[in-house]
Amino acid sequence: MKIIKQGKSKEEIEAILKNEKQFECATCGCIFSANDDEYRYDQDYIYTTCYCKCPNCGRNAYQLKER
């Protein structure tokens, strides 16, 4: 067998299957990831905002946008 294009790593595939997202707390600066059963989201007609309780300080942290 010959690989033409390398796929995602095992860790990346597991994160996709868990619908894992990264969050950043504006209060304490903590960056963490959470599975889909650990975060919540608000949705309007255009935007979806994901948020989760920060494991460090307990405040709401919002999804870290890819730069």
N, CA, C and O atoms as a Tripos MOL2 file, in Angstrom:
@<TRIPOS>MOLECULE
protein
  268   267    67     0     0
PROTEIN
NO_CHARGES

@<TRIPOS>ATOM
      1 N           0.8480   -1.1740    0.0000 N.3       1 MET1
      2 CA          0.0000    0.0000    0.0000 C.3       1 MET1
      3 C           0.8900    1.2330    0.0000 C.2       1 MET1
      4 O           1.9360    1.2530    0.6500 O.2       1 MET1
      5 N           0.4780    2.2500   -0.7220 N.am      2 LYS2
      6 CA          1.2340    3.4930   -0.8340 C.3       2 LYS2
      7 C           0.3250    4.6570   -0.4530 C.2       2 LYS2
      8 O          -0.7680    4.8110   -0.9990 O.2       2 LYS2
      9 N           0.7890    5.4720    0.4890 N.am      3 ILE3
     10 CA          0.0130    6.6470    0.9080 C.3       3 ILE3
     11 C           0.2890    7.7900   -0.0610 C.2       3 ILE3
     12 O           1.4420    8.1740   -0.2590 O.2       3 ILE3
     13 N          -0.7570    8.3290   -0.6590 N.am      4 ILE4
     14 CA         -0.6440    9.4560   -1.5870 C.3       4 ILE4
     15 C          -0.6330   10.7630   -0.8140 C.2       4 ILE4
     16 O           0.1940   11.6380   -1.0730 O.2       4 ILE4
     17 N          -1.5450   10.8950    0.1290 N.am      5 LYS5
     18 CA         -1.6320   12.0910    0.9700 C.3       5 LYS5
     19 C          -1.8600   11.6300    2.4050 C.2       5 LYS5
     20 O          -2.7780   10.8540    2.6690 O.2       5 LYS5
     21 N          -1.0310   12.1020    3.3310 N.am      6 GLN6
     22 CA         -1.1490   11.7200    4.7430 C.3       6 GLN6
     23 C          -2.4090   12.3270    5.3380 C.2       6 GLN6
     24 O          -2.6770   13.5160    5.1610 O.2       6 GLN6
     25 N          -3.1790   11.5120    6.0400 N.am      7 GLY7
     26 CA         -4.4080   11.9770    6.6840 C.3       7 GLY7
     27 C          -4.1240   12.5820    8.0460 C.2       7 GLY7
     28 O          -2.9690   12.7940    8.4160 O.2       7 GLY7
     29 N          -5.1710   12.8540    8.7780 N.am      8 LYS8
     30 CA         -5.0520   13.4320   10.1110 C.3       8 LYS8
     31 C          -4.5100   12.4010   11.0870 C.2       8 LYS8
     32 O          -4.6050   11.1950   10.8580 O.2       8 LYS8
     33 N          -3.9430   12.8940   12.1760 N.am      9 SER9
     34 CA         -3.4080   11.9980   13.1960 C.3       9 SER9
     35 C          -4.5590   11.3740   13.9920 C.2       9 SER9
     36 O          -5.7010   11.8260   13.9060 O.2       9 SER9
     37 N          -4.2500   10.3520   14.7500 N.am     10 LYS10
     38 CA         -5.2580    9.6630   15.5570 C.3      10 LYS10
     39 C          -5.8960   10.6130   16.5690 C.2      10 LYS10
     40 O          -7.1040   10.5560   16.8000 O.2      10 LYS10
     41 N          -5.0760   11.4990   17.1800 N.am     11 GLU11
     42 CA         -5.5850   12.4610   18.1450 C.3      11 GLU11
     43 C          -6.5340   13.4570   17.4760 C.2      11 GLU11
     44 O          -7.5620   13.8090   18.0540 O.2      11 GLU11
     45 N          -6.2000   13.9160   16.2640 N.am     12 GLU12
     46 CA         -7.0610   14.8570   15.5550 C.3      12 GLU12
     47 C          -8.3980   14.2090   15.1860 C.2      12 GLU12
     48 O          -9.4440   14.8520   15.2700 O.2      12 GLU12
     49 N          -8.3670   12.9640   14.7870 N.am     13 ILE13
     50 CA         -9.6000   12.2530   14.4370 C.3      13 ILE13
     51 C         -10.4850   12.0750   15.6650 C.2      13 ILE13
     52 O         -11.6990   12.2620   15.5840 O.2      13 ILE13
     53 N          -9.8880   11.7140   16.8050 N.am     14 GLU14
     54 CA        -10.6590   11.5650   18.0380 C.3      14 GLU14
     55 C         -11.2970   12.8890   18.4510 C.2      14 GLU14
     56 O         -12.4350   12.9080   18.9210 O.2      14 GLU14
     57 N         -10.5670   14.0060   18.2780 N.am     15 ALA15
     58 CA        -11.1070   15.3220   18.6190 C.3      15 ALA15
     59 C         -12.2850   15.6780   17.7160 C.2      15 ALA15
     60 O         -13.2700   16.2550   18.1750 O.2      15 ALA15
     61 N         -12.1850   15.3370   16.4430 N.am     16 ILE16
     62 CA        -13.2720   15.6170   15.5080 C.3      16 ILE16
     63 C         -14.5080   14.8020   15.8800 C.2      16 ILE16
     64 O         -15.6250   15.3190   15.8660 O.2      16 ILE16
     65 N         -14.3080   13.5410   16.2070 N.am     17 LEU17
     66 CA        -15.4380   12.6820   16.5670 C.3      17 LEU17
     67 C         -16.1010   13.1140   17.8630 C.2      17 LEU17
     68 O         -17.3070   12.9350   18.0270 O.2      17 LEU17
     69 N         -15.3330   13.6780   18.7840 N.am     18 LYS18
     70 CA        -15.8890   14.1730   20.0480 C.3      18 LYS18
     71 C         -16.4600   15.5790   19.8940 C.2      18 LYS18
     72 O         -17.0530   16.1120   20.8320 O.2      18 LYS18
     73 N         -16.2870   16.1820   18.7210 N.am     19 ASN19
     74 CA        -16.7030   17.5600   18.4560 C.3      19 ASN19
     75 C         -16.0390   18.4970   19.4670 C.2      19 ASN19
     76 O         -16.6870   19.3720   20.0410 O.2      19 ASN19
     77 N         -14.7470   18.2960   19.6720 N.am     20 GLU20
     78 CA        -13.9660   19.0520   20.6550 C.3      20 GLU20
     79 C         -13.6600   20.4630   20.1470 C.2      20 GLU20
     80 O         -13.3140   20.6510   18.9810 O.2      20 GLU20
     81 N         -13.7900   21.4360   21.0220 N.am     21 LYS21
     82 CA        -13.4820   22.8280   20.6920 C.3      21 LYS21
     83 C         -12.5340   23.3890   21.7430 C.2      21 LYS21
     84 O         -12.4870   22.9040   22.8740 O.2      21 LYS21
     85 N         -11.7770   24.4210   21.3570 N.am     22 GLN22
     86 CA        -10.8690   25.0740   22.2950 C.3      22 GLN22
     87 C         -11.4900   26.3850   22.7580 C.2      22 GLN22
     88 O         -12.1560   27.0850   21.9940 O.2      22 GLN22
     89 N         -11.2520   26.7000   24.0320 N.am     23 PHE23
     90 CA        -11.8130   27.8920   24.6440 C.3      23 PHE23
     91 C         -10.7080   28.7020   25.3030 C.2      23 PHE23
     92 O          -9.6800   28.1650   25.7160 O.2      23 PHE23
     93 N         -10.9470   30.0230   25.3930 N.am     24 GLU24
     94 CA        -10.0110   30.9130   26.0810 C.3      24 GLU24
     95 C         -10.7850   31.7900   27.0410 C.2      24 GLU24
     96 O         -11.7660   32.4290   26.6620 O.2      24 GLU24
     97 N         -10.3380   31.8170   28.2940 N.am     25 CYS25
     98 CA        -10.9900   32.6210   29.3180 C.3      25 CYS25
     99 C         -10.4060   34.0320   29.2930 C.2      25 CYS25
    100 O          -9.1920   34.2090   29.3930 O.2      25 CYS25
    101 N         -11.2710   35.0290   29.1600 N.am     26 ALA26
    102 CA        -10.8180   36.4200   29.1380 C.3      26 ALA26
    103 C         -10.4280   36.9030   30.5280 C.2      26 ALA26
    104 O          -9.6780   37.8710   30.6520 O.2      26 ALA26
    105 N         -10.9230   36.2470   31.5750 N.am     27 THR27
    106 CA        -10.6400   36.6680   32.9410 C.3      27 THR27
    107 C          -9.2530   36.2320   33.3950 C.2      27 THR27
    108 O          -8.4620   37.0600   33.8460 O.2      27 THR27
    109 N          -8.9480   34.9340   33.2800 N.am     28 CYS28
    110 CA         -7.6770   34.4300   33.8150 C.3      28 CYS28
    111 C          -6.6770   34.0250   32.7320 C.2      28 CYS28
    112 O          -5.5190   33.7490   33.0450 O.2      28 CYS28
    113 N          -7.1010   33.9820   31.4610 N.am     29 GLY29
    114 CA         -6.1920   33.6450   30.3710 C.3      29 GLY29
    115 C          -6.0170   32.1560   30.1260 C.2      29 GLY29
    116 O          -5.1890   31.7670   29.3020 O.2      29 GLY29
    117 N          -6.7700   31.3170   30.8170 N.am     30 CYS30
    118 CA         -6.6730   29.8640   30.6610 C.3      30 CYS30
    119 C          -7.1680   29.4600   29.2680 C.2      30 CYS30
    120 O          -8.2000   29.9500   28.8090 O.2      30 CYS30
    121 N          -6.4380   28.5750   28.6030 N.am     31 ILE31
    122 CA         -6.8510   28.0100   27.3250 C.3      31 ILE31
    123 C          -7.0390   26.5150   27.5420 C.2      31 ILE31
    124 O          -6.1490   25.8410   28.0580 O.2      31 ILE31
    125 N          -8.2070   25.9970   27.1440 N.am     32 PHE32
    126 CA         -8.5260   24.5920   27.3770 C.3      32 PHE32
    127 C          -9.4340   24.0740   26.2800 C.2      32 PHE32
    128 O          -9.9950   24.8560   25.5130 O.2      32 PHE32
    129 N          -9.5810   22.7710   26.2030 N.am     33 SER33
    130 CA        -10.4840   22.1690   25.2350 C.3      33 SER33
    131 C         -11.5990   21.4390   25.9830 C.2      33 SER33
    132 O         -11.4220   20.9880   27.1150 O.2      33 SER33
    133 N         -12.7480   21.3370   25.3240 N.am     34 ALA34
    134 CA        -13.9080   20.6780   25.9250 C.3      34 ALA34
    135 C         -14.6660   19.9020   24.8550 C.2      34 ALA34
    136 O         -14.7230   20.3140   23.6960 O.2      34 ALA34
    137 N         -15.2440   18.7770   25.2570 N.am     35 ASN35
    138 CA        -16.0490   17.9570   24.3570 C.3      35 ASN35
    139 C         -17.4510   18.5440   24.2310 C.2      35 ASN35
    140 O         -17.8250   19.4440   24.9830 O.2      35 ASN35
    141 N         -18.2160   18.0330   23.2840 N.am     36 ASP36
    142 CA        -19.5490   18.5870   23.0280 C.3      36 ASP36
    143 C         -20.5230   18.4200   24.1910 C.2      36 ASP36
    144 O         -21.5290   19.1280   24.2450 O.2      36 ASP36
    145 N         -20.2560   17.5110   25.1170 N.am     37 ASP37
    146 CA        -21.1390   17.3860   26.2780 C.3      37 ASP37
    147 C         -20.7190   18.2980   27.4270 C.2      37 ASP37
    148 O         -21.3690   18.3070   28.4720 O.2      37 ASP37
    149 N         -19.6400   19.0670   27.2520 N.am     38 GLU38
    150 CA        -19.1430   19.9530   28.3080 C.3      38 GLU38
    151 C         -19.3850   21.4410   28.0150 C.2      38 GLU38
    152 O         -19.3090   22.2590   28.9320 O.2      38 GLU38
    153 N         -19.6710   21.8040   26.7750 N.am     39 TYR39
    154 CA        -19.8960   23.2180   26.4470 C.3      39 TYR39
    155 C         -21.3210   23.4420   25.9690 C.2      39 TYR39
    156 O         -22.0350   22.5010   25.6220 O.2      39 TYR39
    157 N         -21.7170   24.7000   25.9600 N.am     40 ARG40
    158 CA        -23.0480   25.0990   25.5030 C.3      40 ARG40
    159 C         -22.8820   26.1030   24.3710 C.2      40 ARG40
    160 O         -21.7870   26.6060   24.1180 O.2      40 ARG40
    161 N         -23.9880   26.3830   23.6980 N.am     41 TYR41
    162 CA        -23.9150   27.3730   22.6260 C.3      41 TYR41
    163 C         -25.2120   28.1510   22.5130 C.2      41 TYR41
    164 O         -26.2900   27.6480   22.8280 O.2      41 TYR41
    165 N         -25.0850   29.3830   22.0590 N.am     42 ASP42
    166 CA        -26.2100   30.2480   21.7190 C.3      42 ASP42
    167 C         -26.1740   30.4450   20.2180 C.2      42 ASP42
    168 O         -25.1010   30.5780   19.6280 O.2      42 ASP42
    169 N         -27.3430   30.4630   19.5980 N.am     43 GLN43
    170 CA        -27.3950   30.5840   18.1500 C.3      43 GLN43
    171 C         -28.4820   31.5720   17.7620 C.2      43 GLN43
    172 O         -29.5930   31.5390   18.2910 O.2      43 GLN43
    173 N         -28.1390   32.4600   16.8190 N.am     44 ASP44
    174 CA        -29.1490   33.3260   16.2310 C.3      44 ASP44
    175 C         -29.2170   33.0090   14.7400 C.2      44 ASP44
    176 O         -28.7970   31.9280   14.3290 O.2      44 ASP44
    177 N         -29.7250   33.9050   13.9360 N.am     45 TYR45
    178 CA        -29.9000   33.6190   12.5200 C.3      45 TYR45
    179 C         -28.5800   33.4710   11.7680 C.2      45 TYR45
    180 O         -28.5180   32.7720   10.7570 O.2      45 TYR45
    181 N         -27.5250   34.1240   12.2560 N.am     46 ILE46
    182 CA        -26.2550   34.1350   11.5290 C.3      46 ILE46
    183 C         -25.1340   33.4510   12.2970 C.2      46 ILE46
    184 O         -24.3780   32.6690   11.7210 O.2      46 ILE46
    185 N         -25.0200   33.7330   13.5790 N.am     47 TYR47
    186 CA        -23.8600   33.3100   14.3510 C.3      47 TYR47
    187 C         -24.1900   32.2440   15.3950 C.2      47 TYR47
    188 O         -25.3040   32.1740   15.9130 O.2      47 TYR47
    189 N         -23.1890   31.4220   15.6840 N.am     48 THR48
    190 CA        -23.2530   30.4710   16.7840 C.3      48 THR48
    191 C         -22.1020   30.7870   17.7240 C.2      48 THR48
    192 O         -20.9480   30.8390   17.2980 O.2      48 THR48
    193 N         -22.4050   31.0000   18.9990 N.am     49 THR49
    194 CA        -21.3910   31.3090   20.0030 C.3      49 THR49
    195 C         -21.3040   30.1490   20.9880 C.2      49 THR49
    196 O         -22.2840   29.8150   21.6540 O.2      49 THR49
    197 N         -20.1190   29.5340   21.0750 N.am     50 CYS50
    198 CA        -19.9000   28.4340   22.0060 C.3      50 CYS50
    199 C         -19.2030   28.9690   23.2510 C.2      50 CYS50
    200 O         -18.2830   29.7810   23.1580 O.2      50 CYS50
    201 N         -19.6530   28.5040   24.4230 N.am     51 TYR51
    202 CA        -19.0330   28.9210   25.6780 C.3      51 TYR51
    203 C         -19.0170   27.7530   26.6550 C.2      51 TYR51
    204 O         -19.7840   26.7990   26.5280 O.2      51 TYR51
    205 N         -18.1310   27.8530   27.6240 N.am     52 CYS52
    206 CA        -17.9400   26.7910   28.6010 C.3      52 CYS52
    207 C         -17.4310   27.4080   29.8930 C.2      52 CYS52
    208 O         -16.7840   28.4550   29.8680 O.2      52 CYS52
    209 N         -17.7140   26.7780   31.0090 N.am     53 LYS53
    210 CA        -17.2140   27.2500   32.2950 C.3      53 LYS53
    211 C         -15.7140   26.9680   32.3760 C.2      53 LYS53
    212 O         -15.2770   25.8440   32.1290 O.2      53 LYS53
    213 N         -14.9410   27.9690   32.7150 N.am     54 CYS54
    214 CA        -13.4880   27.8480   32.8210 C.3      54 CYS54
    215 C         -13.1400   26.9210   33.9940 C.2      54 CYS54
    216 O         -13.6460   27.1130   35.1000 O.2      54 CYS54
    217 N         -12.2810   25.9190   33.7620 N.am     55 PRO55
    218 CA        -11.9190   25.0170   34.8530 C.3      55 PRO55
    219 C         -11.0060   25.6700   35.8940 C.2      55 PRO55
    220 O         -10.8210   25.1280   36.9840 O.2      55 PRO55
    221 N         -10.4360   26.8330   35.5610 N.am     56 ASN56
    222 CA         -9.5170   27.5190   36.4670 C.3      56 ASN56
    223 C         -10.2440   28.4970   37.3950 C.2      56 ASN56
    224 O         -10.0690   28.4480   38.6130 O.2      56 ASN56
    225 N         -11.0610   29.3860   36.8150 N.am     57 CYS57
    226 CA        -11.6970   30.4220   37.6380 C.3      57 CYS57
    227 C         -13.2250   30.3130   37.7080 C.2      57 CYS57
    228 O         -13.8450   30.9780   38.5370 O.2      57 CYS57
    229 N         -13.8380   29.4890   36.8570 N.am     58 GLY58
    230 CA        -15.2800   29.2880   36.9230 C.3      58 GLY58
    231 C         -16.1050   30.2740   36.1190 C.2      58 GLY58
    232 O         -17.3300   30.1510   36.0830 O.2      58 GLY58
    233 N         -15.4830   31.2460   35.4740 N.am     59 ARG59
    234 CA        -16.2270   32.2120   34.6430 C.3      59 ARG59
    235 C         -16.4790   31.6130   33.2670 C.2      59 ARG59
    236 O         -15.8740   30.6020   32.9130 O.2      59 ARG59
    237 N         -17.3680   32.2260   32.4840 N.am     60 ASN60
    238 CA        -17.6180   31.7500   31.1300 C.3      60 ASN60
    239 C         -16.4340   32.0800   30.2300 C.2      60 ASN60
    240 O         -15.9300   33.2020   30.2230 O.2      60 ASN60
    241 N         -16.0040   31.0770   29.4730 N.am     61 ALA61
    242 CA        -14.9360   31.2390   28.4930 C.3      61 ALA61
    243 C         -15.5410   30.9710   27.1300 C.2      61 ALA61
    244 O         -16.4290   30.1290   26.9990 O.2      61 ALA61
    245 N         -15.0700   31.6800   26.1130 N.am     62 TYR62
    246 CA        -15.6520   31.5740   24.7870 C.3      62 TYR62
    247 C         -14.7000   30.8830   23.8340 C.2      62 TYR62
    248 O         -13.4900   30.8400   24.0560 O.2      62 TYR62
    249 N         -15.2640   30.3460   22.7750 N.am     63 GLN63
    250 CA        -14.4990   29.5370   21.8290 C.3      63 GLN63
    251 C         -13.3260   30.3390   21.2660 C.2      63 GLN63
    252 O         -13.4670   31.5000   20.8790 O.2      63 GLN63
    253 N         -12.1770   29.6880   21.2320 N.am     64 LEU64
    254 CA        -10.9670   30.2730   20.6860 C.3      64 LEU64
    255 C         -11.0570   30.1690   19.1670 C.2      64 LEU64
    256 O         -11.1370   29.0690   18.6210 O.2      64 LEU64
    257 N         -11.0450   31.3030   18.4920 N.am     65 LYS65
    258 CA        -11.1370   31.3240   17.0270 C.3      65 LYS65
    259 C          -9.7800   31.0530   16.4260 C.2      65 LYS65
    260 O          -8.7620   31.5390   16.9200 O.2      65 LYS65
    261 N          -9.7660   30.2670   15.3470 N.am     66 GLU66
    262 CA         -8.5060   29.9970   14.6680 C.3      66 GLU66
    263 C          -8.0250   31.2660   13.9860 C.2      66 GLU66
    264 O          -8.8110   32.0190   13.4100 O.2      66 GLU66
    265 N          -6.7290   31.4870   14.0620 N.am     67 ARG67
    266 CA         -6.1730   32.7250   13.5010 C.3      67 ARG67
    267 C          -5.4510   32.4490   12.2250 C.2      67 ARG67
    268 O          -4.9160   33.3690   11.6070 O.2      67 ARG67
@<TRIPOS>BOND
     1     1     2 1
     2     2     3 1
     3     3     4 2
     4     3     5 am
     5     5     6 1
     6     6     7 1
     7     7     8 2
     8     7     9 am
     9     9    10 1
    10    10    11 1
    11    11    12 2
    12    11    13 am
    13    13    14 1
    14    14    15 1
    15    15    16 2
    16    15    17 am
    17    17    18 1
    18    18    19 1
    19    19    20 2
    20    19    21 am
    21    21    22 1
    22    22    23 1
    23    23    24 2
    24    23    25 am
    25    25    26 1
    26    26    27 1
    27    27    28 2
    28    27    29 am
    29    29    30 1
    30    30    31 1
    31    31    32 2
    32    31    33 am
    33    33    34 1
    34    34    35 1
    35    35    36 2
    36    35    37 am
    37    37    38 1
    38    38    39 1
    39    39    40 2
    40    39    41 am
    41    41    42 1
    42    42    43 1
    43    43    44 2
    44    43    45 am
    45    45    46 1
    46    46    47 1
    47    47    48 2
    48    47    49 am
    49    49    50 1
    50    50    51 1
    51    51    52 2
    52    51    53 am
    53    53    54 1
    54    54    55 1
    55    55    56 2
    56    55    57 am
    57    57    58 1
    58    58    59 1
    59    59    60 2
    60    59    61 am
    61    61    62 1
    62    62    63 1
    63    63    64 2
    64    63    65 am
    65    65    66 1
    66    66    67 1
    67    67    68 2
    68    67    69 am
    69    69    70 1
    70    70    71 1
    71    71    72 2
    72    71    73 am
    73    73    74 1
    74    74    75 1
    75    75    76 2
    76    75    77 am
    77    77    78 1
    78    78    79 1
    79    79    80 2
    80    79    81 am
    81    81    82 1
    82    82    83 1
    83    83    84 2
    84    83    85 am
    85    85    86 1
    86    86    87 1
    87    87    88 2
    88    87    89 am
    89    89    90 1
    90    90    91 1
    91    91    92 2
    92    91    93 am
    93    93    94 1
    94    94    95 1
    95    95    96 2
    96    95    97 am
    97    97    98 1
    98    98    99 1
    99    99   100 2
   100    99   101 am
   101   101   102 1
   102   102   103 1
   103   103   104 2
   104   103   105 am
   105   105   106 1
   106   106   107 1
   107   107   108 2
   108   107   109 am
   109   109   110 1
   110   110   111 1
   111   111   112 2
   112   111   113 am
   113   113   114 1
   114   114   115 1
   115   115   116 2
   116   115   117 am
   117   117   118 1
   118   118   119 1
   119   119   120 2
   120   119   121 am
   121   121   122 1
   122   122   123 1
   123   123   124 2
   124   123   125 am
   125   125   126 1
   126   126   127 1
   127   127   128 2
   128   127   129 am
   129   129   130 1
   130   130   131 1
   131   131   132 2
   132   131   133 am
   133   133   134 1
   134   134   135 1
   135   135   136 2
   136   135   137 am
   137   137   138 1
   138   138   139 1
   139   139   140 2
   140   139   141 am
   141   141   142 1
   142   142   143 1
   143   143   144 2
   144   143   145 am
   145   145   146 1
   146   146   147 1
   147   147   148 2
   148   147   149 am
   149   149   150 1
   150   150   151 1
   151   151   152 2
   152   151   153 am
   153   153   154 1
   154   154   155 1
   155   155   156 2
   156   155   157 am
   157   157   158 1
   158   158   159 1
   159   159   160 2
   160   159   161 am
   161   161   162 1
   162   162   163 1
   163   163   164 2
   164   163   165 am
   165   165   166 1
   166   166   167 1
   167   167   168 2
   168   167   169 am
   169   169   170 1
   170   170   171 1
   171   171   172 2
   172   171   173 am
   173   173   174 1
   174   174   175 1
   175   175   176 2
   176   175   177 am
   177   177   178 1
   178   178   179 1
   179   179   180 2
   180   179   181 am
   181   181   182 1
   182   182   183 1
   183   183   184 2
   184   183   185 am
   185   185   186 1
   186   186   187 1
   187   187   188 2
   188   187   189 am
   189   189   190 1
   190   190   191 1
   191   191   192 2
   192   191   193 am
   193   193   194 1
   194   194   195 1
   195   195   196 2
   196   195   197 am
   197   197   198 1
   198   198   199 1
   199   199   200 2
   200   199   201 am
   201   201   202 1
   202   202   203 1
   203   203   204 2
   204   203   205 am
   205   205   206 1
   206   206   207 1
   207   207   208 2
   208   207   209 am
   209   209   210 1
   210   210   211 1
   211   211   212 2
   212   211   213 am
   213   213   214 1
   214   214   215 1
   215   215   216 2
   216   215   217 am
   217   217   218 1
   218   218   219 1
   219   219   220 2
   220   219   221 am
   221   221   222 1
   222   222   223 1
   223   223   224 2
   224   223   225 am
   225   225   226 1
   226   226   227 1
   227   227   228 2
   228   227   229 am
   229   229   230 1
   230   230   231 1
   231   231   232 2
   232   231   233 am
   233   233   234 1
   234   234   235 1
   235   235   236 2
   236   235   237 am
   237   237   238 1
   238   238   239 1
   239   239   240 2
   240   239   241 am
   241   241   242 1
   242   242   243 1
   243   243   244 2
   244   243   245 am
   245   245   246 1
   246   246   247 1
   247   247   248 2
   248   247   249 am
   249   249   250 1
   250   250   251 1
   251   251   252 2
   252   251   253 am
   253   253   254 1
   254   254   255 1
   255   255   256 2
   256   255   257 am
   257   257   258 1
   258   258   259 1
   259   259   260 2
   260   259   261 am
   261   261   262 1
   262   262   263 1
   263   263   264 2
   264   263   265 am
   265   265   266 1
   266   266   267 1
   267   267   268 2
@<TRIPOS>SUBSTRUCTURE
     1 MET1         2 RESIDUE 1 A MET
     2 LYS2         6 RESIDUE 1 A LYS
     3 ILE3        10 RESIDUE 1 A ILE
     4 ILE4        14 RESIDUE 1 A ILE
     5 LYS5        18 RESIDUE 1 A LYS
     6 GLN6        22 RESIDUE 1 A GLN
     7 GLY7        26 RESIDUE 1 A GLY
     8 LYS8        30 RESIDUE 1 A LYS
     9 SER9        34 RESIDUE 1 A SER
    10 LYS10       38 RESIDUE 1 A LYS
    11 GLU11       42 RESIDUE 1 A GLU
    12 GLU12       46 RESIDUE 1 A GLU
    13 ILE13       50 RESIDUE 1 A ILE
    14 GLU14       54 RESIDUE 1 A GLU
    15 ALA15       58 RESIDUE 1 A ALA
    16 ILE16       62 RESIDUE 1 A ILE
    17 LEU17       66 RESIDUE 1 A LEU
    18 LYS18       70 RESIDUE 1 A LYS
    19 ASN19       74 RESIDUE 1 A ASN
    20 GLU20       78 RESIDUE 1 A GLU
    21 LYS21       82 RESIDUE 1 A LYS
    22 GLN22       86 RESIDUE 1 A GLN
    23 PHE23       90 RESIDUE 1 A PHE
    24 GLU24       94 RESIDUE 1 A GLU
    25 CYS25       98 RESIDUE 1 A CYS
    26 ALA26      102 RESIDUE 1 A ALA
    27 THR27      106 RESIDUE 1 A THR
    28 CYS28      110 RESIDUE 1 A CYS
    29 GLY29      114 RESIDUE 1 A GLY
    30 CYS30      118 RESIDUE 1 A CYS
    31 ILE31      122 RESIDUE 1 A ILE
    32 PHE32      126 RESIDUE 1 A PHE
    33 SER33      130 RESIDUE 1 A SER
    34 ALA34      134 RESIDUE 1 A ALA
    35 ASN35      138 RESIDUE 1 A ASN
    36 ASP36      142 RESIDUE 1 A ASP
    37 ASP37      146 RESIDUE 1 A ASP
    38 GLU38      150 RESIDUE 1 A GLU
    39 TYR39      154 RESIDUE 1 A TYR
    40 ARG40      158 RESIDUE 1 A ARG
    41 TYR41      162 RESIDUE 1 A TYR
    42 ASP42      166 RESIDUE 1 A ASP
    43 GLN43      170 RESIDUE 1 A GLN
    44 ASP44      174 RESIDUE 1 A ASP
    45 TYR45      178 RESIDUE 1 A TYR
    46 ILE46      182 RESIDUE 1 A ILE
    47 TYR47      186 RESIDUE 1 A TYR
    48 THR48      190 RESIDUE 1 A THR
    49 THR49      194 RESIDUE 1 A THR
    50 CYS50      198 RESIDUE 1 A CYS
    51 TYR51      202 RESIDUE 1 A TYR
    52 CYS52      206 RESIDUE 1 A CYS
    53 LYS53      210 RESIDUE 1 A LYS
    54 CYS54      214 RESIDUE 1 A CYS
    55 PRO55      218 RESIDUE 1 A PRO
    56 ASN56      222 RESIDUE 1 A ASN
    57 CYS57      226 RESIDUE 1 A CYS
    58 GLY58      230 RESIDUE 1 A GLY
    59 ARG59      234 RESIDUE 1 A ARG
    60 ASN60      238 RESIDUE 1 A ASN
    61 ALA61      242 RESIDUE 1 A ALA
    62 TYR62      246 RESIDUE 1 A TYR
    63 GLN63      250 RESIDUE 1 A GLN
    64 LEU64      254 RESIDUE 1 A LEU
    65 LYS65      258 RESIDUE 1 A LYS
    66 GLU66      262 RESIDUE 1 A GLU
    67 ARG67      266 RESIDUE 1 A ARG
